């Protein structure tokens, strides 16, 4: 994911690349391992490691948001993450991948006033 984001030119393009890469990984089933691995964890240190890893994965998004001048990149990244979580849920529920991807990119693009 980091490579796709790094290859994009400009902060807006990096946000879009992050969104696309996240949805594409979900469409390929890559997120299922994390979901299964995190299900039912009772070990606090394991939950903390997963949380820290998730935070690290989202760093390129936060950086792009900060570069855009968004006033609260951490909060906005969390809101984007929420939209991505629902997009992943829709894919898992059987909605068409292309439809979910294009709608998610359009939704986040409009919400953040991104230029493509």
MODELLER restraints for C-alpha pairs under 7 A, 6 or more apart:
rsr = mdl.restraints
at = mdl.atoms
rsr.add(forms.Gaussian(group=physical.xy_distance, feature=features.Distance(at['CA:1:A'], at['CA:18:A']), mean=6.95, stdev=0.5))
rsr.add(forms.Gaussian(group=physical.xy_distance, feature=features.Distance(at['CA:1:A'], at['CA:21:A']), mean=5.70, stdev=0.5))
rsr.add(forms.Gaussian(group=physical.xy_distance, feature=features.Distance(at['CA:4:A'], at['CA:17:A']), mean=6.18, stdev=0.5))
rsr.add(forms.Gaussian(group=physical.xy_distance, feature=features.Distance(at['CA:5:A'], at['CA:14:A']), mean=4.93, stdev=0.5))
rsr.add(forms.Gaussian(group=physical.xy_distance, feature=features.Distance(at['CA:5:A'], at['CA:17:A']), mean=5.16, stdev=0.5))
rsr.add(forms.Gaussian(group=physical.xy_distance, feature=features.Distance(at['CA:5:A'], at['CA:18:A']), mean=5.61, stdev=0.5))
rsr.add(forms.Gaussian(group=physical.xy_distance, feature=features.Distance(at['CA:6:A'], at['CA:14:A']), mean=6.95, stdev=0.5))
rsr.add(forms.Gaussian(group=physical.xy_distance, feature=features.Distance(at['CA:8:A'], at['CA:14:A']), mean=5.22, stdev=0.5))
rsr.add(forms.Gaussian(group=physical.xy_distance, feature=features.Distance(at['CA:8:A'], at['CA:17:A']), mean=6.73, stdev=0.5))
rsr.add(forms.Gaussian(group=physical.xy_distance, feature=features.Distance(at['CA:11:A'], at['CA:64:A']), mean=4.74, stdev=0.5))
rsr.add(forms.Gaussian(group=physical.xy_distance, feature=features.Distance(at['CA:11:A'], at['CA:65:A']), mean=6.91, stdev=0.5))
rsr.add(forms.Gaussian(group=physical.xy_distance, feature=features.Distance(at['CA:11:A'], at['CA:67:A']), mean=6.20, stdev=0.5))
rsr.add(forms.Gaussian(group=physical.xy_distance, feature=features.Distance(at['CA:11:A'], at['CA:68:A']), mean=5.86, stdev=0.5))
rsr.add(forms.Gaussian(group=physical.xy_distance, feature=features.Distance(at['CA:12:A'], at['CA:114:A']), mean=5.47, stdev=0.5))
rsr.add(forms.Gaussian(group=physical.xy_distance, feature=features.Distance(at['CA:12:A'], at['CA:115:A']), mean=6.06, stdev=0.5))
rsr.add(forms.Gaussian(group=physical.xy_distance, feature=features.Distance(at['CA:12:A'], at['CA:116:A']), mean=6.94, stdev=0.5))
rsr.add(forms.Gaussian(group=physical.xy_distance, feature=features.Distance(at['CA:13:A'], at['CA:116:A']), mean=6.28, stdev=0.5))
rsr.add(forms.Gaussian(group=physical.xy_distance, feature=features.Distance(at['CA:14:A'], at['CA:64:A']), mean=6.24, stdev=0.5))
rsr.add(forms.Gaussian(group=physical.xy_distance, feature=features.Distance(at['CA:15:A'], at['CA:61:A']), mean=5.82, stdev=0.5))
rsr.add(forms.Gaussian(group=physical.xy_distance, feature=features.Distance(at['CA:15:A'], at['CA:64:A']), mean=6.19, stdev=0.5))
rsr.add(forms.Gaussian(group=physical.xy_distance, feature=features.Distance(at['CA:16:A'], at['CA:105:A']), mean=6.64, stdev=0.5))
rsr.add(forms.Gaussian(group=physical.xy_distance, feature=features.Distance(at['CA:18:A'], at['CA:61:A']), mean=6.46, stdev=0.5))
rsr.add(forms.Gaussian(group=physical.xy_distance, feature=features.Distance(at['CA:19:A'], at['CA:105:A']), mean=6.57, stdev=0.5))
rsr.add(forms.Gaussian(group=physical.xy_distance, feature=features.Distance(at['CA:20:A'], at['CA:101:A']), mean=6.89, stdev=0.5))
rsr.add(forms.Gaussian(group=physical.xy_distance, feature=features.Distance(at['CA:20:A'], at['CA:105:A']), mean=6.93, stdev=0.5))
rsr.add(forms.Gaussian(group=physical.xy_distance, feature=features.Distance(at['CA:23:A'], at['CA:88:A']), mean=6.67, stdev=0.5))
rsr.add(forms.Gaussian(group=physical.xy_distance, feature=features.Distance(at['CA:23:A'], at['CA:101:A']), mean=6.30, stdev=0.5))
rsr.add(forms.Gaussian(group=physical.xy_distance, feature=features.Distance(at['CA:25:A'], at['CA:31:A']), mean=6.73, stdev=0.5))
rsr.add(forms.Gaussian(group=physical.xy_distance, feature=features.Distance(at['CA:26:A'], at['CA:88:A']), mean=6.07, stdev=0.5))
rsr.add(forms.Gaussian(group=physical.xy_distance, feature=features.Distance(at['CA:27:A'], at['CA:91:A']), mean=6.72, stdev=0.5))
rsr.add(forms.Gaussian(group=physical.xy_distance, feature=features.Distance(at['CA:27:A'], at['CA:97:A']), mean=6.51, stdev=0.5))
rsr.add(forms.Gaussian(group=physical.xy_distance, feature=features.Distance(at['CA:41:A'], at['CA:47:A']), mean=6.70, stdev=0.5))
rsr.add(forms.Gaussian(group=physical.xy_distance, feature=features.Distance(at['CA:61:A'], at['CA:77:A']), mean=6.56, stdev=0.5))
rsr.add(forms.Gaussian(group=physical.xy_distance, feature=features.Distance(at['CA:62:A'], at['CA:73:A']), mean=5.37, stdev=0.5))
rsr.add(forms.Gaussian(group=physical.xy_distance, feature=features.Distance(at['CA:62:A'], at['CA:74:A']), mean=6.10, stdev=0.5))
rsr.add(forms.Gaussian(group=physical.xy_distance, feature=features.Distance(at['CA:62:A'], at['CA:77:A']), mean=5.89, stdev=0.5))
rsr.add(forms.Gaussian(group=physical.xy_distance, feature=features.Distance(at['CA:65:A'], at['CA:73:A']), mean=5.27, stdev=0.5))
rsr.add(forms.Gaussian(group=physical.xy_distance, feature=features.Distance(at['CA:66:A'], at['CA:73:A']), mean=5.43, stdev=0.5))
rsr.add(forms.Gaussian(group=physical.xy_distance, feature=features.Distance(at['CA:87:A'], at['CA:100:A']), mean=6.26, stdev=0.5))
rsr.add(forms.Gaussian(group=physical.xy_distance, feature=features.Distance(at['CA:87:A'], at['CA:104:A']), mean=6.71, stdev=0.5))
rsr.add(forms.Gaussian(group=physical.xy_distance, feature=features.Distance(at['CA:91:A'], at['CA:97:A']), mean=6.05, stdev=0.5))
rsr.add(forms.Gaussian(group=physical.xy_distance, feature=features.Distance(at['CA:91:A'], at['CA:100:A']), mean=6.95, stdev=0.5))
